[in-house]
């Protein structure tokens, strides 16, 4: 079994009685898990309600790890829910008190470790103060993190100036899968074999995605990819020995684009004769439009660090792998000069998309 730092407390075997028929005081933020079927689970295709009665409720604080947990729970007595509303980043959100109640009443919380989501840190403090039975599953345990670049601030750093966006690297993401599988198996030991089988399948899919990213960067015709986004893609750059330049050098997705950021972007675009850039789906689109107007950039295309999900993606049942293959990989193939943008189609959020 993978060794983790997960804090697995004694777990109640009660059903989540406070969440009848998807209704909770204050309303449901995010999506229900695999017991609700693929259209509602925000990503991976789950089992039908008749097959999974949701004996245990697991809530997740971040889309990527919600999606992994939901896939791991297929065929078990676990019902996984995403706490973060559709269209929002999980680390730039301030929930209302109903979210704390959902966490307190759940059998387990899947989170991304300390320092990354302040609202989750506060929720965990509340759990500890109230001595609740909610188990804590740290998806980040035992993951080797990258140091922050010298130009970055520590505002969004974790673990003594480390970059938290490790899940963009498929190989590091496999460690998170193991962490979550360990936690879920402790909650639903009767279905541990199923959880482990699901983990093996997820690992194989992450290996396949790793090969696709490797092939993409190996085929690159350009040395620099530019993103009108915050600095969330360093793990891709490190894994595939690539240069990915962000517009905003800090780690936080915010509205704060300084004049110095725009000047650096314009200089990078001119120096590398860049015609196509990426723009973050869940971040302000104005800077990308400004670069379109003030530089030789001809178009921007969608990228996302898997920090949230769009309603159209939920409707299609897209999870981490679908978003990688339908959004990020096609855009990077354009940015790296592999594919002609005229030959690439997106389901939505395509060329010069509007939020």
C-alpha positions in Angstrom: 0.0 0.0 0.0 1.3 3.5 -0.8 2.6 5.3 2.2 0.9 8.7 2.7 0.5 11.4 5.3 -3.2 11.1 5.1 -4.9 11.8 8.4 -7.5 9.0 8.5 -9.6 9.4 11.6 -12.2 7.0 12.7 -15.0 7.1 10.1 -18.7 7.0 10.8 -20.6 4.3 8.8 -23.7 6.4 8.8 -25.4 7.5 5.5 -25.2 11.2 4.8 -28.8 11.9 6.0 -28.5 15.7 5.7 -28.3 15.6 1.9 -31.6 14.2 0.9 -32.4 14.4 -2.8 -29.6 16.8 -3.5 -31.0 19.5 -1.3 -29.0 21.2 1.5 -29.6 24.5 3.3 -27.9 27.1 1.3 -28.0 25.1 -1.9 -25.6 22.6 -3.5 -22.4 24.1 -4.8 -20.7 22.0 -7.4 -21.8 18.6 -8.6 -22.9 15.3 -7.1 -20.7 12.2 -7.5 -20.9 9.0 -9.3 -24.1 7.9 -7.8 -25.8 10.6 -9.8 -24.6 9.5 -13.2 -22.2 11.0 -15.7 -24.1 14.1 -16.5 -24.0 15.4 -12.9 -20.5 14.3 -11.8 -18.5 17.0 -13.5 -16.1 14.6 -15.2 -15.7 10.9 -15.1 -18.6 8.7 -16.0 -20.0 7.1 -12.9 -22.4 4.3 -12.0 -26.1 4.7 -11.9 -27.9 5.4 -8.6 -29.4 1.9 -8.6 -25.9 0.4 -8.5 -24.4 2.8 -5.9 -26.5 3.9 -2.9 -23.9 6.3 -1.7 -23.5 4.7 1.8 -20.4 6.9 2.4 -20.2 10.5 1.3 -16.8 12.0 0.3 -16.5 15.7 -0.6 -13.6 17.1 -2.5 -12.2 20.7 -2.4 -10.7 20.8 -5.9 -11.9 19.6 -9.3 -9.0 17.4 -10.4 -9.0 15.4 -7.2 -12.8 15.2 -7.1 -12.6 13.7 -10.6 -9.9 11.2 -9.5 -11.9 10.2 -6.4 -15.1 9.9 -8.3 -13.4 7.5 -10.8 -11.8 5.5 -8.0 -15.2 5.1 -6.3 -17.0 3.6 -9.3 -18.6 0.3 -8.3 -18.3 1.0 -4.5 -20.5 2.3 -1.7 -18.8 5.8 -2.0 -20.6 8.9 -3.3 -18.1 11.7 -4.2 -19.1 15.3 -4.5 -17.3 18.4 -5.8 -17.6 21.3 -3.3 -16.6 24.1 -5.7 -19.2 25.6 -8.0 -19.0 25.2 -11.7 -16.9 27.9 -13.4 -14.8 28.8 -10.4 -11.2 28.1 -9.3 -11.1 26.0 -6.1 -8.3 28.2 -4.6 -9.8 31.6 -5.3 -13.2 31.0 -3.8 -14.8 31.9 -0.5 -17.7 29.5 0.3 -20.7 30.2 2.5 -21.4 28.3 5.7 -23.3 25.5 4.0 -20.0 24.2 2.7 -18.6 23.7 6.2 -21.8 21.8 7.1 -21.3 19.5 4.1 -17.7 18.9 5.1 -18.6 18.2 8.7 -21.4 15.8 7.7 -19.3 13.9 5.2 -17.3 10.8 5.9 -14.2 12.2 4.3 -12.7 15.3 2.7 -10.3 15.0 -0.2 -8.0 18.1 -0.2 -4.8 19.4 -1.7 -2.7 19.8 1.4 -2.1 22.8 3.6 -1.6 26.4 2.5 -3.1 26.1 -1.0 -6.8 26.7 -0.3 -7.3 29.0 2.8 -11.0 28.1 3.1 -10.1 24.4 3.3 -7.4 25.1 6.0 -10.1 26.9 8.0 -12.6 24.1 7.4 -10.0 21.5 8.7 -9.3 23.6 11.7 -13.1 23.6 12.4 -13.2 19.8 12.1 -10.4 19.4 14.5 -11.9 21.9 17.0 -15.3 20.0 16.9 -13.6 16.6 17.0 -15.7 15.4 14.1 -15.4 12.0 12.4 -14.7 13.3 8.9 -11.5 11.7 7.6 -8.9 13.8 5.8 -7.4 12.6 2.6 -4.4 14.7 1.5 -3.9 14.3 -2.3 -0.6 16.0 -2.1 1.1 13.8 0.5 4.6 12.5 -0.6 4.6 14.5 -3.9 7.9 16.1 -4.7 7.1 19.8 -5.5 9.0 22.2 -7.6 10.7 25.3 -6.0 9.2 28.6 -6.9 10.9 30.6 -9.6 13.0 33.5 -8.3 10.5 36.0 -9.8 7.5 34.6 -7.9 6.0 35.7 -4.6 5.2 33.3 -1.9 1.5 34.4 -1.6 0.3 31.2 -3.2 3.2 28.9 -2.3 3.0 25.8 -0.2 5.6 23.9 1.9 8.3 26.6 2.2 8.1 28.3 -1.2 7.0 25.4 -3.3 4.7 25.5 -6.4 1.5 23.6 -5.7 0.3 22.9 -9.3 1.8 19.3 -9.4 -1.3 17.7 -10.9 -0.4 19.0 -14.4 2.4 16.5 -14.4 0.7 13.1 -15.1 3.5 11.2 -13.2 3.1 13.3 -10.1 -0.7 13.0 -10.5 -0.3 9.2 -10.1 0.9 9.8 -6.5 -2.3 11.7 -5.8 -4.3 8.8 -7.2 -2.5 6.5 -4.8 -3.1 8.8 -1.8 -6.8 9.1 -2.6 -7.2 5.3 -3.2 -5.6 4.7 0.2 -8.0 7.0 1.9 -11.1 5.7 0.1 -10.1 2.1 0.8 -9.9 2.9 4.5 -13.5 4.3 4.4 -15.0 1.5 2.3 -12.7 -1.6 3.1 -15.3 -4.0 1.7 -14.7 -2.5 -1.8 -10.9 -2.0 -1.5 -10.2 -4.5 -4.4 -12.5 -2.4 -6.7 -10.8 0.8 -5.6 -7.4 -0.6 -6.3 -8.5 -1.9 -9.8 -9.8 1.6 -10.5 -6.5 3.1 -9.4 -4.6 0.8 -11.8 -6.8 1.9 -14.6 -6.3 5.6 -13.7 -2.5 5.1 -13.6 -2.6 3.5 -17.0 -4.6 6.5 -18.4 -2.1 8.9 -16.8 0.8 7.0 -18.4 -1.0 7.3 -21.8 -1.6 11.0 -21.3 2.1 11.4 -20.4 3.0 9.8 -23.7 0.7 12.2 -25.6 2.3 15.2 -23.9 5.8 13.8 -24.6 4.9 13.3 -28.3 3.5 16.9 -28.5 6.5 18.6 -27.0 8.9 16.4 -29.0 7.2 17.5 -32.2 7.3 21.2 -31.3 8.4 23.6 -34.1 8.6 26.5 -31.7 10.8 27.0 -28.6 8.4 29.1 -26.6 4.7 28.8 -25.8 3.0 31.9 -24.3 -0.1 31.8 -22.1 -2.2 34.8 -21.1 -2.7 33.2 -17.7 -1.2 32.9 -14.2 1.9 30.9 -13.6 0.3 27.4 -13.3 2.1 25.4 -15.9 5.6 25.0 -14.5 5.2 21.3 -14.0 4.4 20.8 -17.7 7.5 22.8 -18.6 9.7 20.8 -16.2 8.4 17.4 -17.1 8.8 17.9 -20.9 11.8 20.3 -20.9 9.8 23.1 -22.4 9.6 26.9 -22.1 6.1 28.1 -21.2 5.9 31.8 -20.5 2.9 33.1 -18.4 1.5 36.6 -18.6 1.1 36.8 -14.8 4.3 35.6 -13.0 2.7 35.0 -9.7 0.8 31.8 -8.9 -2.6 33.3 -8.1 -5.4 33.5 -10.7 -6.5 37.1 -10.3 -7.5 40.3 -12.1 -4.1 41.9 -11.2 -2.1 42.2 -14.5 0.5 44.9 -14.0 1.9 47.1 -16.7 5.2 45.3 -16.3 3.5 42.0 -17.0 2.1 43.4 -20.3 5.4 44.9 -21.3 7.2 41.6 -20.7 4.5 39.8 -22.6 4.8 42.1 -25.6 8.6 41.7 -25.5 8.4 37.9 -25.4 5.9 37.8 -28.2 8.0 40.1 -30.4 11.3 38.3 -29.6 9.8 34.9 -30.5 7.6 35.9 -33.4 4.6 34.5 -31.7 1.3 34.5 -33.5 -0.9 32.3 -31.3 -1.2 32.3 -27.5 -3.2 30.5 -24.9 -5.7 32.2 -22.7 -7.0 30.7 -19.4 -10.7 29.7 -19.6 -11.6 30.8 -16.0 -9.5 33.9 -15.8 -10.2 37.5 -17.1 -10.0 37.5 -20.9 -9.2 41.2 -21.3 -5.4 40.8 -21.2 -5.5 38.3 -24.1 -7.7 40.7 -26.1 -5.2 43.5 -25.3 -2.3 41.4 -26.7 -4.4 40.7 -29.7 -4.8 44.4 -30.3 -1.3 45.6 -29.4 1.0 42.9 -30.8 1.3 40.6 -33.8 -0.7 37.9 -32.1 -3.5 36.7 -34.4 -5.6 34.6 -32.1 -5.8 33.1 -28.6 -7.0 29.6 -27.7 -8.1 27.9 -24.4 -6.0 26.5 -21.7 -6.8 25.5 -18.1 -4.8 24.1 -15.2 -7.8 21.8 -14.4 -8.7 24.0 -11.4 -12.4 24.1 -12.2 -14.9 22.9 -14.8 -17.3 24.7 -17.1 -21.0 23.9 -17.3 -20.7 22.7 -20.9 -17.9 20.3 -19.8 -20.1 19.0 -17.0 -22.9 18.5 -19.5 -20.6 16.4 -21.7 -19.3 14.5 -18.7 -15.7 15.7 -19.2 -13.2 15.1 -16.5 -9.4 15.6 -16.2 -8.5 13.5 -19.2 -11.2 14.9 -21.5 -10.1 18.4 -20.7 -6.5 17.5 -21.3 -7.3 16.1 -24.7 -10.1 18.4 -25.9 -8.7 21.7 -24.6 -5.1 21.8 -23.5 -3.4 19.4 -25.9 -5.0 20.9 -29.0 -4.1 24.4 -27.9 -0.5 23.5 -27.1 -0.2 21.8 -30.5 -1.2 25.2 -32.1 1.1 27.2 -29.8 4.1 24.9 -30.6 3.6 25.2 -34.3 2.6 21.6 -34.8 -1.0 22.1 -36.1 -2.4 24.8 -38.3 -5.1 26.5 -36.2 -7.4 26.4 -39.2 -7.4 22.6 -39.0 -8.2 22.4 -35.2 -11.7 22.5 -33.9 -12.8 22.9 -30.3 -16.2 21.9 -28.8 -16.4 25.4 -27.2 -14.0 28.0 -25.9 -12.2 27.9 -29.3 -10.4 30.6 -31.2 -10.8 34.0 -29.5 -13.4 32.6 -27.2 -15.5 34.8 -24.9 -15.9 33.7 -21.3 
